[in-house]
Every structure is written in structure tokens, then in C-alpha cells.
Amino acid sequence: MLEILNMANARNEGLILAESLREAGLTTYAVRALMAQGELVRIRRGIYALGAAWHSARSDDRYRLFVRATVLTAEQPLVLSHLSAAAVHNLPIIGPWPKVVHAINNDAAGGNSARFTTSHRSVVEPESVTVNGCVATTLKRTLVDVAATSSFLVGVTMMDHALRQEEERARTDRRYGAVGAPALSKEDLYTELSLVHPRSGGAKVRRVIDFATSLADNPGESLSRVRIAELGFEVPELQVCFVVNGHQYWVDFFWRSVGKMGEFDGKLKYTRGAILGDRDPADVVVAEKNRENLLRPHGKSFDRWDWDTAFSPRLFYEFMIQHDFPRA
């Protein structure tokens, strides 16, 4: 039975179609029994996922499966947009993913919501790309749509990530002599905003683009930047290099006017997995501490904060005040 489920799962990269189960000889009763046992989870009618994989998956992976399942079951082809397009473009979010799938549909008068989908009208017919079998708005259009309709934090987090990833992709292309598309730039996003000309949220999009940077190394740094600005503190320089004993060391944040160094200390740094590879978490902690000790003489202070502190405006404000960070 497990071999049957794994085969069906592999066919559609995490989605198991009811017809695949029928072809394998499973009856409706057998499928229901597998669901009762937790071996299968129904995502949409006629589409399932392996129970163990679903329950261990992160929320963004679950949402991507839900989006793909909705695309497969749609009566008409969908052009994914907004946060649903962001999900298939692998953009990170701070906060929950939506409960529905967003798509462009200019036949929907003024926008339309159904049980599983929300349709949006577009002033300009969007360009589209195919990502993992789904048709979605382009990356730059997706970023503009998200910035117009989501919080400043969500817009900045996604835009920071996209700009950084695009610069890294372009550098890799150049390193290997590949001829690829130029990296997405802020100028591209300003141009896309002028073309899209959203009915509402245009000023917010421009503010997000103004604030966005490719220098934020992860969503936690984007969150920190937003909090620093929103709480009225001086916005620091990012990814500043210090040369110590002939070696380069980079700090996430530097307030040059007062010589303060700051770092977002995400727990992912000290968790086994892709972040650490084969390194022991304790070794990483020691290396970070040694690096901090080398950097301290080059500034007046070195402060770290974690995810929980940055996520809470109250806690982060108290932290910034207690550690004498400069006000804007």
C-alpha cells in the first residue's frame, strides 16, 4: 500500500490524484480508510497528500500544495496572482498565508470571491509565467500586487527577498558564463508600478519599493528593518564589512553615528539542516561568539535580538530603548 501511495505522490510532486488511486486498484472505501488512519489528507475534492508529509510540512509548503490542487480542480484555467503567485514564486511571508487562492479574472465584475478562490480585475492584462505547472503573474507584477494589497511588512519582506535572490542569480550566471536575464531591479519595479497603475495602494507600493533593499539577508532582517523604521529609530547601514587581522567580517546592521553594531539572531542559525550542513550547532555558537569578540573593538557596542523580540513592536521598542539605539 505504501508503495502505491508513494508512486502516486511522485507523479504530481506531492499531490495524489483520485484517478491515480483508482488506477492502482484502491476503492472509495479504501481511500476513506487511509484518510481515517492518517495516511492520506484530502486537500481538495479528488486531490490528496501523504498524511505524514502534510503534517510535517511548513505552512508555506502546505499553501503551495493547496494552490496547486486548486489549479488542478479549477473549471477554467487560473492565472495566479497576489499572495498565491507569491507562493509559487517561493517568496517568504511573515504572518499567515490566505485561506483562498488569488487569481486574475477580468470577467469578474469588480472582483469576485468563491469558497476557494478570490478573483481580481486588472487594469492592465498581466504578463504571465509558468512556475511548477502553474500559470502566475510575473515576479515583478506579483511584488507590485502584493505591496498594494498587503501590509508594509509583507511587501517589504517579499521585495527584499526577491531583489537579493535576483542579484545572487545574476552573479551565478556571470560566474559560469551563462547568458541570463538581468537581475530584477528597483527601477524595474517602479516601471511595473507605472504600468499596472493599481486602483488603490499605489502610494503604498512606491513606499515599499523606496524602502526595499537587496542587502537584507533573510526575512528576520527585513522584519527588523521595518520595525526600526516604524518605531522611529534611525535606519542603520546594512551588511557593513570590517577587516580584522586581514579577514573580512560582516555585520547585519551598523549605526555609524554612534558606532553600534546589531544582528538579527535567528534560531535557524543553530538548527541542524541545510543552514548548518554537517556542522554541530554548538560549534556554530562558539564561532559566532568568537566573531563577535573580534568585532567588538571596532564599535562601541554589539547587540543581538531574536525573532520573538523583533516580531513584537512593544518588545522591540523596549529592547531598542534599553540598549540606547539612536532615534531618527
URHUSUL-V166131 format. One record per pair of residues at least 12 apart in sequence whose C-alpha atoms are under 10 Angstrom apart, sorted by the first residue. I is the first residue (numbers start at 0). J is the second residue. Records with the same first field share a line. If there is no record, write none. Layout:
# URHUSUL-V166131
I: J / J
This chain:
# URHUSUL-V166131
0: 23 / 25 / 33
1: 38 / 49
3: 19 / 20 / 23 / 24 / 25
4: 19 / 20 / 23 / 38 / 39 / 48 / 49
5: 49
6: 19 / 20 / 23
7: 19 / 20 / 22 / 23 / 47 / 48 / 49
8: 20 / 47 / 48 / 49
11: 67 / 132
12: 48 / 64 / 131
13: 47 / 48 / 49 / 52 / 53 / 60 / 61 / 64 / 67
14: 41 / 42 / 46 / 47 / 48 / 49 / 64 / 65 / 67 / 68
15: 39 / 40 / 41 / 42 / 45 / 46 / 47 / 48 / 49 / 68
16: 41 / 43 / 44 / 45 / 46 / 47 / 48 / 68 / 71
17: 30 / 41 / 44 / 45 / 46 / 47
18: 45 / 46
19: 45 / 46
20: 45 / 47
30: 47
33: 49 / 50
34: 47 / 48 / 49 / 50
36: 50
37: 49 / 50 / 51 / 54
38: 50 / 51 / 52 / 53
39: 51 / 52 / 53
40: 52 / 53 / 54
41: 53 / 65
42: 61 / 62 / 64 / 65 / 66 / 67 / 68 / 69
43: 64 / 65 / 66 / 67 / 68 / 69 / 71 / 72 / 115
44: 68 / 69 / 72
45: 68 / 71 / 72
46: 64 / 65 / 67 / 68 / 69 / 71 / 72
47: 64 / 65 / 68
48: 61 / 64 / 65 / 68
58: 95 / 96
59: 86 / 87 / 89 / 90 / 91 / 92 / 95 / 96
60: 86 / 87 / 89
61: 96
62: 83 / 86 / 87 / 95 / 96 / 97 / 98 / 99 / 100
63: 83 / 84 / 85 / 86 / 87 / 88 / 89 / 96 / 100
64: 86 / 87
65: 83 / 98 / 99 / 100 / 115
66: 79 / 83 / 84 / 86 / 87 / 98 / 99 / 100 / 101 / 115 / 116 / 133
67: 79 / 83 / 87 / 100 / 131 / 132 / 133
69: 99 / 100 / 115 / 116
70: 100 / 102 / 116 / 132 / 133 / 134
71: 132 / 133
73: 115 / 116
76: 102 / 104 / 133 / 134
77: 100 / 101 / 102 / 103 / 104 / 116 / 118 / 133 / 134 / 135
78: 101 / 102 / 103 / 104 / 118 / 125 / 126 / 127 / 128 / 129 / 133 / 134 / 135 / 136
79: 100 / 101 / 102 / 103 / 104 / 116 / 117 / 118 / 119 / 127 / 128 / 129 / 133 / 134 / 135 / 136 / 137 / 141
80: 100 / 101 / 102 / 103 / 104 / 117 / 118 / 119 / 125 / 127 / 134 / 135 / 136 / 137 / 138 / 140 / 141 / 142 / 144 / 145
81: 100 / 101 / 102 / 103 / 119 / 135 / 136 / 140 / 141 / 142 / 143 / 144 / 145 / 146 / 147 / 148 / 149
82: 96 / 97 / 99 / 100 / 101 / 102 / 141 / 142 / 144 / 145 / 146 / 148 / 149 / 153
83: 96 / 97 / 99 / 100 / 101 / 102 / 116 / 135 / 136 / 141 / 145
84: 100 / 101 / 102 / 128 / 130 / 133 / 134 / 135 / 136 / 137 / 138 / 140 / 141 / 142 / 144 / 145
85: 135 / 136 / 137 / 138 / 140 / 141 / 142 / 144 / 145 / 157
86: 135 / 141
87: 129 / 130 / 131 / 132 / 133 / 134 / 135 / 136 / 138
88: 128 / 129 / 130 / 131 / 135 / 136 / 137 / 138 / 141 / 161
89: 130 / 157 / 160 / 161
90: 138 / 141 / 142 / 156 / 157 / 158 / 159 / 160 / 161 / 164 / 218
91: 153 / 156 / 157 / 158 / 159 / 160 / 161 / 217 / 218
92: 152 / 153 / 154 / 155 / 156 / 157 / 160 / 218
93: 150 / 152 / 153 / 154 / 156 / 157 / 218 / 219 / 221 / 222 / 310
94: 152 / 153 / 310
98: 114 / 115 / 116 / 117
99: 112 / 113 / 114 / 115 / 116 / 117
100: 112 / 113 / 114 / 115 / 116 / 117 / 118
101: 115 / 116 / 117 / 118 / 119 / 135
102: 116 / 117 / 118 / 119 / 120 / 134 / 135 / 136
103: 117 / 118 / 119 / 120 / 121 / 124 / 125 / 135 / 136
104: 117 / 118 / 119 / 120 / 121 / 124
105: 118 / 119 / 120 / 121 / 122 / 123 / 124
106: 118 / 119 / 120 / 121
107: 119 / 120 / 121
108: 120
109: 121
121: 195 / 196 / 197 / 198
122: 194 / 195 / 196 / 197 / 198
123: 194 / 195 / 196 / 197
124: 136 / 195
125: 137 / 140 / 141 / 194 / 195
126: 138 / 139 / 140
127: 140 / 141
138: 158 / 161 / 183 / 188
139: 158 / 161 / 183 / 184 / 185 / 187 / 188 / 189 / 190 / 191 / 192
140: 187 / 188 / 191 / 192 / 194 / 195
141: 157 / 158 / 191
142: 154 / 155 / 157 / 158 / 161 / 188 / 191 / 192 / 204 / 207 / 208
143: 158 / 188 / 189 / 191 / 192 / 195 / 196 / 197 / 200 / 201 / 203 / 204 / 205 / 207 / 208
144: 192 / 195 / 197 / 200 / 201 / 204
145: 157 / 158 / 200 / 204
146: 158 / 200 / 201 / 202 / 203 / 204 / 205 / 206 / 207 / 208
147: 192 / 197 / 198 / 199 / 200 / 201 / 202 / 203 / 204 / 205 / 207
148: 197 / 199 / 200 / 201 / 203 / 204
149: 200 / 203 / 204
150: 203 / 207
151: 203 / 204 / 206 / 207 / 210 / 225 / 229
152: 207 / 218 / 221 / 222 / 223 / 224 / 225 / 226 / 229
153: 207 / 218 / 221 / 222 / 225
154: 203 / 204 / 206 / 207 / 208 / 210 / 211
155: 204 / 206 / 207 / 208 / 209 / 210 / 211 / 212 / 218 / 221 / 222 / 224 / 225
156: 207 / 211 / 212 / 215 / 217 / 218 / 219 / 220 / 221 / 222 / 224 / 225
157: 211 / 218 / 221
158: 185 / 188 / 207 / 208 / 210 / 211 / 212 / 213 / 215 / 221
159: 207 / 208 / 210 / 211 / 212 / 213 / 214 / 215 / 216 / 217 / 218 / 220 / 221
160: 211 / 212 / 213 / 214 / 215 / 216 / 217 / 218 / 221
161: 182 / 183 / 184 / 211 / 212 / 213
162: 182 / 183 / 184 / 185 / 211 / 212 / 213 / 214 / 215
163: 182 / 183 / 184 / 212 / 213 / 214 / 215 / 216 / 217
164: 182 / 183 / 213 / 216
165: 180 / 181 / 182 / 183 / 184 / 213
166: 181 / 182 / 183 / 184 / 213 / 214
167: 182 / 213
168: 180 / 181 / 182 / 183
169: 181 / 182 / 183
170: 182
184: 208 / 212 / 213
185: 208 / 209 / 210 / 211 / 212 / 213
186: 208
188: 204 / 205 / 208
189: 204 / 205 / 208 / 209
192: 204 / 205 / 208
193: 205
210: 224 / 225 / 228
211: 224 / 225
212: 237
213: 237
214: 236 / 237 / 238 / 239 / 251
215: 237 / 238 / 251 / 252
216: 237 / 238 / 251 / 263
217: 263 / 265
218: 263 / 265 / 306
219: 262 / 263 / 264 / 265 / 305 / 306 / 309 / 310
220: 237 / 251 / 252 / 262 / 263 / 264 / 265 / 306 / 309
221: 263
222: 263 / 306 / 309 / 310
223: 252 / 262 / 263 / 304 / 305 / 306 / 308 / 309 / 310 / 312 / 315
224: 237 / 252 / 309
225: 309
226: 309 / 310 / 311 / 312 / 315 / 316
227: 309 / 312 / 315 / 316 / 319 / 324 / 326 / 327
228: 326 / 327
229: 312 / 316
230: 312 / 313 / 315 / 316 / 319 / 326 / 327
231: 316 / 325 / 326 / 327
232: 316 / 319 / 320 / 324 / 325 / 326 / 327
233: 254 / 256 / 324 / 325 / 326 / 327
234: 252 / 253 / 254 / 325 / 326 / 327
235: 251 / 252 / 253 / 254 / 255 / 256 / 259 / 260 / 261 / 324 / 325
236: 250 / 251 / 252 / 253 / 254 / 255 / 260
237: 249 / 250 / 251 / 252 / 253 / 254 / 261 / 262
238: 250 / 251 / 252 / 253 / 262
239: 251 / 252 / 253 / 254 / 255 / 260
240: 253
241: 293 / 294 / 297
242: 293 / 294 / 297
243: 290 / 293 / 294 / 296 / 297
244: 293
248: 290 / 291 / 293 / 294
249: 290 / 294
250: 262 / 263 / 291 / 294 / 301
251: 263 / 264 / 303
252: 301 / 302
253: 298 / 301
254: 298 / 324 / 325
255: 298 / 299
256: 325
257: 298 / 299 / 300 / 323 / 324 / 325
258: 297 / 298 / 299 / 300 / 301
259: 295 / 297 / 298 / 299 / 300 / 301 / 302 / 322 / 323 / 324 / 325
260: 291 / 294 / 295 / 297 / 298 / 299 / 300 / 301 / 302 / 303 / 324
261: 300 / 301 / 302 / 303 / 304 / 324
262: 301 / 302 / 303 / 304 / 305
263: 302 / 303 / 304 / 305 / 306 / 308 / 309
264: 302 / 303 / 304 / 305 / 306
265: 303 / 304 / 305 / 306 / 307
266: 305 / 306
268: 280 / 283 / 284 / 287
269: 281 / 282 / 283 / 284
270: 283
300: 322 / 323
301: 322
302: 318 / 319 / 322 / 324
303: 318
304: 318 / 319
